[in-house]
């Protein structure tokens, strides 16, 4: 046994003690409403809101206070790199990411399994030593209740004996982890997902999964992954972060879930954030691009304009999750460019209104058409001067424009963005 493995054993004992203390307090009803696990002091410079991405992390980080970076145990460094590329990083980026976490708190490394499962990844030793990443814990008992959780887990384990256990073992090994304990941990996770679905109004779906575990295990696993991420995990999570998915994931959820009354309607797909970041920086889905954005933009401001783009799609009555005919980039480009209409309105008002006010002269204050100007705190005299300078005309143009376009317009102007 090497020194890293010994270190991980001690680390794991400490983690187990902490979570057992929390669960004991949870069972006794001593946990306050806003208390979470892991606690805030287990992180470095943690900021709310906290995101939990199931896609490239660098397209999520700028929009949230902190973003969880999940480390998945693998057999070796090569398998680790293959297994984490979809999240936007690999082993070569770890040192840079450690510095980024310590400097900003914008990312937070977390473990998905007990620490000893990482024993083959000794390149992570500096990360463990410097950051002390906590395990992200899930607890189905708190979401379901002890009796029901026990009942449905026994039910799952009985069904899983007919080939599903072996199928999960093969899949897990094919993705670069041959540790039998890891396969058992995955099965325990799927069992708790099944339990939460069964006990929270999705009994028909859970029964279908049970049947598929015997006759079509590949589809059963797909359902457990999709609906586990979407429904079960948020209920089991003791940290309660905001989950983030891409359009492909949400399309699959809607395709398979609609017959069970499960449908995503209002979530903001990852691709909207990706579009916005492409407008801001030349290399958006990288740590370098993320650093530049974090340095120059406030995440609250970014989240506001992200919501404005999402609202713009809704105004066009386009189902961005299920619509496969329309190109999302084209749709978003049209919304982005629509904000330019505010400038054109402003220019038109600037040149047209002073003339009409001048013709009316002293009666201008009584003009019905100037009610909007009075609402903006502008007298007729102020309006003539202000419109000639462009300030009042812009206020009026914004006042008569949709709010989401105003947010995009202001953001583009503030940061001198084209388009």
DOMARKOL-439919 format. One record per residue (C-alpha): residue in one letter; x, y, z. Coordinates in pm, whole numbers. Layout:
<vexses>
r	x	y	z
A	X	Y	Z
...
</vexses>
This chain:
<vexses>
r	x	y	z
X	0	0	0
X	146	338	-101
X	133	657	104
X	-145	809	-107
X	-370	511	-45
X	-303	531	329
X	-385	902	319
X	-713	825	141
X	-810	567	402
X	-773	823	680
X	-953	1080	465
X	-1242	841	413
X	-1280	767	785
X	-1301	1138	855
X	-1563	1185	580
X	-1769	894	714
X	-1765	1039	1065
X	-1886	1375	938
X	-2170	1240	728
X	-2281	996	1000
X	-2304	1284	1248
X	-2512	1485	1000
X	-2746	1195	917
X	-2792	1124	1289
X	-2892	1486	1348
X	-3118	1470	1040
X	-3294	1161	1177
X	-3342	1336	1512
X	-3493	1643	1346
X	-3210	1867	1459
X	-3119	2001	1113
X	-3233	2358	1050
X	-3421	2445	731
X	-3127	2611	557
X	-2858	2372	681
X	-2686	2177	403
X	-2426	1908	366
X	-2140	1940	301
X	-2139	2258	515
X	-2011	2583	371
X	-1685	2564	566
X	-1586	2252	369
X	-1545	2469	60
X	-1316	2756	-33
X	-1489	3092	-89
X	-1821	2924	-169
X	-2074	3169	-316
X	-2445	3126	-378
X	-2611	3029	-603
X	-2433	2695	-647
X	-2457	2513	-981
X	-2434	2139	-1043
X	-2363	2095	-1416
X	-2418	1783	-1624
X	-2235	1934	-1920
X	-1922	2142	-1994
X	-1855	2333	-1672
X	-1695	2639	-1838
X	-2025	2737	-1998
X	-2187	2733	-1651
X	-1924	2887	-1419
X	-1968	3256	-1521
X	-2341	3257	-1442
X	-2324	3128	-1083
X	-2154	3211	-756
X	-1986	2869	-746
X	-2001	2561	-969
X	-1942	2204	-854
X	-1667	2016	-1037
X	-1731	1645	-983
X	-1432	1409	-982
X	-1519	1061	-1111
X	-1288	775	-1003
X	-1118	580	-1283
X	-854	308	-1313
X	-579	538	-1439
X	-497	886	-1567
X	-583	803	-1928
X	-930	680	-1835
X	-972	986	-1611
X	-901	1218	-1905
X	-1143	1035	-2133
X	-1412	1035	-1865
X	-1384	1408	-1786
X	-1342	1567	-2130
X	-1719	1607	-2160
X	-1705	1821	-1846
X	-1441	2044	-2007
X	-1118	1940	-1835
X	-857	1667	-1794
X	-562	1583	-1569
X	-342	1846	-1735
X	-575	2124	-1619
X	-597	2017	-1254
X	-314	2240	-1119
X	-453	2547	-1296
X	-801	2468	-1166
X	-673	2430	-809
X	-532	2783	-831
X	-858	2910	-984
X	-1062	2764	-698
X	-833	2909	-431
X	-832	3253	-596
X	-1202	3290	-682
X	-1418	3014	-533
X	-1597	3004	-870
X	-1538	2630	-897
X	-1553	2375	-613
X	-1404	2028	-654
X	-1618	1752	-505
X	-1599	1372	-482
X	-1869	1144	-616
X	-1758	837	-418
X	-1557	749	-104
X	-1195	876	-126
X	-1034	528	-146
X	-1194	481	-489
X	-940	736	-620
X	-633	536	-512
X	-513	482	-872
X	-514	856	-947
X	-210	972	-751
X	-185	1289	-963
X	-485	1408	-757
X	-285	1398	-434
X	-205	1776	-440
X	-576	1846	-491
X	-675	1632	-191
X	-404	1790	25
X	-474	2153	-67
X	-852	2162	-113
X	-985	1875	102
X	-1277	1816	-141
X	-1591	1682	30
X	-1811	1399	-91
X	-2143	1514	-237
X	-2394	1318	-33
X	-2742	1195	-122
X	-2992	1053	124
X	-3303	878	-2
X	-3432	807	350
X	-3485	1178	414
X	-3683	1204	89
X	-3883	883	122
X	-3888	767	482
X	-3715	464	633
X	-3988	203	578
X	-4062	287	216
X	-3695	326	132
X	-3620	-19	272
X	-3918	-174	93
X	-3838	-30	-250
X	-3466	-99	-228
X	-3537	-467	-157
X	-3772	-464	-456
X	-3499	-312	-675
X	-3233	-557	-555
X	-3463	-852	-633
X	-3525	-728	-987
X	-3157	-646	-1040
X	-3052	-1007	-981
X	-3197	-1106	-1320
X	-2912	-965	-1528
X	-2916	-595	-1443
X	-2635	-622	-1187
X	-2410	-787	-1443
X	-2503	-533	-1710
X	-2410	-240	-1481
X	-2081	-413	-1397
X	-1995	-443	-1767
X	-2090	-82	-1841
X	-1892	49	-1543
X	-1582	-145	-1646
X	-1616	-29	-2007
X	-1604	332	-1881
X	-1272	278	-1707
X	-1343	159	-1354
X	-1296	-210	-1271
X	-1320	-162	-894
X	-1603	-396	-778
X	-1682	-157	-493
X	-1753	117	-747
X	-2003	-105	-930
X	-2177	-176	-598
X	-2185	198	-525
X	-2347	264	-864
X	-2608	-3	-799
X	-2680	146	-456
X	-2728	485	-622
X	-2966	341	-884
X	-3154	161	-607
X	-3212	488	-420
X	-3323	660	-743
X	-3577	383	-798
X	-3696	425	-438
X	-3746	801	-473
X	-3934	763	-802
X	-4155	491	-660
X	-4244	686	-347
X	-4298	1029	-503
X	-4575	987	-756
X	-4383	814	-1034
X	-4487	458	-958
X	-4583	382	-1320
X	-4238	492	-1439
X	-4064	296	-1163
X	-4263	-18	-1253
X	-4164	26	-1616
X	-3798	55	-1512
X	-3836	-264	-1308
X	-3968	-452	-1611
X	-3693	-311	-1835
X	-3425	-420	-1586
X	-3515	-779	-1676
X	-3596	-757	-2047
X	-3403	-449	-2167
X	-3137	-347	-1911
X	-2979	-87	-2140
X	-3303	111	-2156
X	-3361	66	-1782
X	-3018	216	-1713
X	-3096	508	-1947
X	-3419	578	-1759
X	-3244	561	-1421
X	-2982	806	-1543
X	-3222	1054	-1707
X	-3496	1057	-1445
X	-3253	1002	-1161
X	-3065	1321	-1249
X	-3384	1517	-1309
X	-3618	1394	-1032
X	-3448	1172	-775
X	-3111	1339	-721
X	-3250	1688	-650
X	-3477	1535	-384
X	-3197	1325	-232
X	-2930	1595	-242
X	-2821	1735	93
X	-2652	2035	-70
X	-2946	2143	-293
X	-2752	2300	-584
X	-2912	2420	-909
X	-2881	2146	-1171
X	-2781	2240	-1526
X	-2847	2024	-1833
X	-2788	2061	-2206
X	-3057	2056	-2476
X	-2987	1695	-2575
X	-3046	1572	-2219
X	-3373	1763	-2191
X	-3489	1638	-2532
X	-3437	1281	-2413
X	-3623	1347	-2087
X	-3920	1487	-2277
X	-3915	1209	-2536
X	-3921	929	-2281
X	-4100	1106	-1996
X	-4399	1263	-2165
X	-4610	946	-2141
X	-4547	947	-1764
X	-4640	1314	-1724
X	-4275	1425	-1702
X	-4176	1719	-1919
X	-3924	2002	-1897
X	-4076	2335	-1997
X	-3899	2624	-1830
X	-3536	2531	-1773
X	-3270	2736	-1952
X	-3071	2501	-2175
X	-2695	2512	-2157
X	-2684	2619	-2523
X	-2829	2964	-2441
X	-2541	3030	-2204
X	-2299	2894	-2463
X	-2439	3136	-2722
X	-2397	3432	-2486
X	-2040	3337	-2398
X	-1958	3309	-2769
X	-2067	3671	-2803
X	-1842	3782	-2516
X	-1516	3591	-2561
X	-1334	3419	-2847
X	-1266	3093	-2656
X	-1579	3047	-2441
X	-1575	2683	-2329
X	-1226	2684	-2179
X	-1076	2777	-1845
X	-892	3070	-2009
X	-1214	3207	-2156
X	-1390	3158	-1824
X	-1116	3346	-1637
X	-1147	3642	-1873
X	-1525	3653	-1836
X	-1510	3625	-1455
X	-1256	3908	-1440
X	-1461	4144	-1656
X	-1824	4058	-1576
X	-2043	4019	-1270
X	-2226	3685	-1260
X	-2554	3853	-1156
X	-2537	4073	-1467
X	-2458	3770	-1684
X	-2745	3572	-1536
X	-2984	3861	-1602
X	-2899	3876	-1972
X	-2908	3495	-1991
X	-3265	3510	-1861
X	-3345	3783	-2113
X	-3236	3559	-2401
X	-3443	3274	-2262
X	-3746	3503	-2230
X	-3694	3620	-2589
X	-3719	3261	-2712
X	-4041	3221	-2515
X	-4182	3539	-2673
X	-4127	3383	-3015
X	-4332	3080	-2904
X	-4051	2838	-2990
X	-4007	2519	-2787
X	-3629	2528	-2778
X	-3609	2192	-2605
X	-3820	1985	-2845
X	-3792	2187	-3168
X	-3540	2004	-3387
X	-3630	2197	-3705
X	-3498	2536	-3603
X	-3132	2614	-3549
X	-3092	2746	-3195
X	-2797	2970	-3284
X	-3004	3133	-3559
X	-3297	3187	-3323
X	-3075	3341	-3058
X	-2893	3556	-3313
X	-3226	3699	-3422
X	-3316	3786	-3061
X	-2968	3934	-3004
X	-3005	4149	-3316
X	-3362	4250	-3228
X	-3218	4456	-2942
X	-3065	4686	-3206
X	-3416	4813	-3278
X	-3391	5017	-2957
X	-3107	5220	-3111
X	-3307	5276	-3429
X	-3612	5384	-3227
X	-3393	5619	-3024
X	-3253	5781	-3337
X	-3602	5826	-3483
X	-3736	5985	-3164
X	-3430	6208	-3134
X	-3491	6373	-3470
X	-3870	6367	-3485
X	-3985	6483	-3140
X	-3793	6815	-3107
X	-3954	6937	-3429
X	-4307	6865	-3309
X	-4237	7017	-2969
X	-4093	7329	-3132
X	-4401	7373	-3348
X	-4632	7354	-3048
X	-4415	7590	-2842
X	-4550	7687	-2502
X	-4833	7434	-2529
X	-4588	7146	-2526
X	-4640	7071	-2159
X	-5000	6988	-2232
X	-4929	6748	-2519
X	-5091	6409	-2458
X	-4799	6249	-2641
X	-4557	6382	-2381
X	-4718	6181	-2102
X	-4459	5909	-2149
X	-4185	6174	-2111
X	-4339	6304	-1790
X	-4347	5945	-1669
X	-3973	5934	-1727
X	-3925	6250	-1522
X	-3875	6480	-1822
X	-4040	6819	-1871
X	-4097	6953	-2224
X	-3801	7187	-2188
X	-3578	6905	-2059
X	-3705	6680	-2334
X	-3604	6915	-2614
X	-3251	6944	-2481
X	-3230	6577	-2375
X	-3352	6436	-2703
X	-3104	6648	-2890
X	-2827	6493	-2678
X	-2965	6142	-2722
X	-3021	6058	-2355
X	-3396	6115	-2337
X	-3465	5956	-2675
X	-3295	5638	-2553
X	-3505	5640	-2235
X	-3822	5668	-2441
X	-3711	5396	-2683
X	-3641	5161	-2391
X	-3974	5245	-2230
X	-4167	5126	-2536
X	-3949	4817	-2595
X	-3980	4467	-2440
X	-3786	4433	-2115
X	-3578	4138	-2234
X	-3452	4339	-2534
X	-3368	4633	-2306
X	-3156	4402	-2087
X	-2969	4269	-2390
X	-2929	4621	-2535
X	-2787	4759	-2208
X	-2549	4467	-2173
X	-2421	4505	-2530
X	-2370	4879	-2489
X	-2197	4850	-2153
X	-1944	4600	-2285
X	-1917	4736	-2642
X	-2037	4413	-2800
X	-2118	4402	-3169
X	-2431	4271	-3333
</vexses>
